[in-house]
Amino acid sequence: MKKKTPFIIGGAIIVALIALAVWYFAFQTACTPIGKLLENPAEFENKIITIRGEVADRMALLAVKYYILKDNTGEIKVVTKRALPAKGIKLSVKGKVKAIFAIGSEQEIVFIEEK
């Protein structure tokens, strides 16, 4: 009787690759580039979105904690209520875009992290 082990292993590899592809397209491509937020923040105002990048810097001022998240398209301040992440770490953040103030053509855009 012939063994069917290579067929079972090959099928398991194919299933694993399909699962990996589904995970990648469902979670990895769902992130909005930071540069796109900065170009047109009104498009994303009050919408919960996900951004991804590397923590470039972090700061705590009195009751406000934020860190700067940077990707290859830009960087944005992320206001958080949780512990500040370490500088250099890569992470995904879910939250909302807010325009803090605008003076003439200059405006300060921040990303408010969801709990």
N, C-alpha and C positions, 0 to 999 in steps of 0.2 A: 504494500500500500504506500502511495506517495504522500510525503508530508506537504501540508499546505501552509507551513510557517512563513515562507517568503511572501506569499500572497497576503497573509494577515498583516505582516509587518509593513508591507508596501501600502496596504489600505489604511493602516493606522497613520502612516506618514502623510498620506494625502489628506486625511481628515484633519490632522494637526495643522497642515499648511493652509487649508481652507479656513479653519478656525482663527489662525493667526491673521490671515488676510481680512476677515470680517472684523476682528478686533481693531486692526490698524485703520481701516476705513471708517469704522464707527466712532472711534475715540481719538485717533491721532489727527485725522484731517478735519475734525470738527472745531479746531482752534482757529480763532481769528487773528491774523497778523497784527501786531501792535501798530505798525505803520498805517494800516487801513483805518484803525481807530482814530489815530491822530489826524489823518487827512479829512475825515468827515465824522466827527464825534456825534453830531446830531442824529445820524443814521442809527446809532447804537444806544442812544439815550434811553434809559429805563428798560433795556432789554438785558436779560441775563445771558452772558456769553462766557466763553472760556478762552484764555490767552495762555501762552506758554513761552518760557524763556529762562534766562539765567539771572540770578540775583546779582546785580552789579554793585549795589550799595544798600545800606539800611540806616534808618534814623528813628530815634524816639524823641519827640518834643512834647514835654508835659504829658497830656493825655492822648496825644496822637502818635501812633506808630505807623511807619510806612517803610517800604523798600522799593528800590528801583528794579523793575523787571525789564530785561533787554533781550530782544531777538534780532535777527538779521535785518529787520525792517525799521526798527526804532526802539525807543524805551519809554516807559511810563511809570509814574509813581503809583504804587499799590498800597492803599490804606487798609490796615488790618487790625483786628481786635485780638488775634492770637499771638503766640510768641513769634518774634521775627526769625525768618529763616537765615541760615548761614550764608555769607557772601560766597558766590561761586556755584551754589547749588542750582540745579535745573529743576523747574517745577511747572505745573499747570495750575492756573487759578481761575476760579469761577466767580463772577461778580457782575457789576454794572459800571458803565462809564458815566462820569459826572464832570461837567464843566464847572470849576470852582468859581472863576471870575474871568471877565474879559475886559480889556482896556484897549480900545482901538482894534488893531488887528492881532494883538497878543492875547492869548487866553491860556489858562492853566487847566489842563485836563488830568484827572486822576481816575484810577480804577478802584472802586470800593469792593473789597473782597466779601463774598457771602460767607456766612457762618458755617 
